Amino acid sequence: MGLTRRREPNPSSSPKTRPAQRHPIFLNGVKVLVVNTHKFLGVMVDQELHWKDHVNFAICKGTNWVTQYCRLAKPSKDTSAKFMRHFYNLIAVPKMLYSADLFLIPETGRSKGMKGFITRLAKIQRQASLHITGAMRLAPTDAIDACMDILPFPLLVEKIVF
């Protein structure tokens, strides 16, 4: 994987530029293929060092976890909301936000940070909190987070990144 943000004109003209073409490397007669993204220590690294692939990977992990989690959180399973909240905080949050200090930049007064990605990840927390509390889908997120005694997701990201 060659890490560079160098771009070249695109012959098909939509979009105007594309990442620079990289050619395979030969080491002792073995051809090493060129890849655009690579998973290294659980982090998806892009050839241009953009984090879009890793954020989508984190969203996919969180969504898959919540779909399995909703089976346990049903009121008929007799699992209390207290234990389901602990389960969410101990399993889902570290799973989604592994290496968050690399790829998530919280919003500050001067920059908007990665607000769109944080919003997409916050939807997963909302789904989990709806399953825990059994609240209706129209319930406000702030009220559900307060009932569950968890931080709102942007503040949770700031805490983890700090």
N, C-alpha and C positions, 0 to 999 in steps of 0.2 A: 504494500500500500504506500503510495507516494502522497505525502501530506503537503498540499499546496492549494492556494485559492486562485491560481493562475487560470485564466479563461481564454478561449479562442473563439473566433467567429463561427457561427453555426451555418453550414451550407444550406440547410433547409429553411433558414430565416425565421423560424418560430420556435423558441425564443431567439433573440439576436446572438447570444453567446452561449457557450456550453463549457463545462470543465475541460481543461486541457487533456488531450489524449495521452494515455500512458501505455507504454509497451512492456511486455513481460521481460523479466530478468533471467539470465542463465547463470547458475552457480554450480560449478563442477559438472556441467552438462545436464543439470536438472532445471527444467523450466518452472519458474515461480510465476504463477498467474497474478494478474492485477485485479484487485477487487475495489469496489466503491465504498463499502462499509465492512467493518470487522468488529466482532464482539471480543473485547479484551477485558478480562476480569469483571465480566458482567456489565460492561458499558459498551454501547454501540458507538464506535468511532467512525466518523465520516471522513472521506478523503479531504474535504475542505474544512474540517473541524467545526461543522455545524451540528446542532444537537437535535434536529427535527426527528431523525430516525430513532434516537434514544428515547425522546419524549413519547413518540408513538409506541415504542416498545414498552415503556412504563405504563402507558394507558391501557395497552393490551393486557399486560400482567394484572393490573388492577381490575379491569373489567372481568377477566376470567375468574379472578378470586371472588369478586362480589357475586357472580352468578352461582358459584358453589356455596358461598356464605349464606345466601338467602335460603338455602335448604335447612341450615341449622337454626336460623333466626326465626323460624315460624313459631307462632305461639303454641301450636300443638306439640312441639318438641320438648316443652317444659324447660327450656334453657333461659335463664333470667337475663334481662337486659344488661345487668351489671357485668356478667361474664362475657356477654357478646361484645360489649364495649371494650373490655380488656383484650379480648381476642382480636378485635379490629386494631387497637393501638399497638399490640405486640407483633402482629403478623402482617397486616395489610400495609400499614404506614411504612415500615422499613422496606417492604418488598417494592412498593411503588417509588419511594423516595431514596432508594439506594444511590449513592453518589450524587445527591441533589445539589451539593455545593459546587459540582462541576457544571451542571446543565441548567439549573434554575437560578435566575437573578430576580430577587424580589423587587417589587415596585418601590421607588423612592420619590422624593419630591422633585428630583431633577430628571429622572428617566422612568419610562413606563415598564421597564424590565421585560419579563416574559409573561405578561398578563394573560395572553391568550392560552398559553400552555398551562398556566396555573389554573385558569378557569376550567379547562377541559379535565384536569386532574381533580378539581373540586367536585365535579359531577359524580365522580366515583364515591367520594366521601358522602355525598348527599344520598346516593342509592343505598349505601351501607347503613346510614343513620335512619333512613325510612324503614328498612327491614328490621332494625333493632327496636325502634319505638313503635312500629306498627302504625305510624301516622299516615294521613292521606297525602297523596302526591302534591296537592295544592298548598300544603302547610309551608310557611316560610322557613327557609334554611336556617336563619339565625335562631329562630325559636327551637327548632329541632336540635341544633348544636348545643343550645343552652340546656335543654332537657337531658341531653346525653352527657353533658359536662365534658365536652371536647372543644378544642380551639377551632375557630373558623379556619378554613384551609389556608388562606393567604398568611395568617399569623402562624400557623403550624409550619409552613414553608420557611418563614423568617426565622422561627425558633431552630429548625433543623439546620438551616444554612449558617446561622450564627454559631 
